[in-house]
Amino acid sequence: MRLDIAARILAAVMGGYALAAAIVIGLPAVLPLPRAEAVAVAMMLSFAFCCGAILWAFAVRSAWRAWAGILLPTMLFAALALAS
């Protein structure tokens, strides 16, 4: 029980931060806006996604699903960053 909660907290904090960072780096590459505006939009969206990751970490049935649900989009945005 305690390990499950600790894993969810780590998923929320570390995974949410990683997701937000990946969004800020990867999303401006695909947005059809000038570079400065794309970065600003990605920064604003990253806060919403970070909050969503925190909610997700405690809403799913297991800590494994919490990690998977946060790391998959993180890898997607990281791939977008590497592709640009």
C-alpha angles and dihedrals in degrees: 000000000000093000090051091054092045091051091050092049090051091047091050096046104033097029093045091051092047091049092050092048092048091050092051091050101038107034099062089061092067103032113104094227136100110282097254093049092046091053091048092050091047091050092052092046092048091066091054092048091048090053089047091052091053091050091045093052091061099034100061125081099246141023089241091061090046091055093043093048091052100039097049095061089040090057091046093055091042089054089051089053092050093046093056 
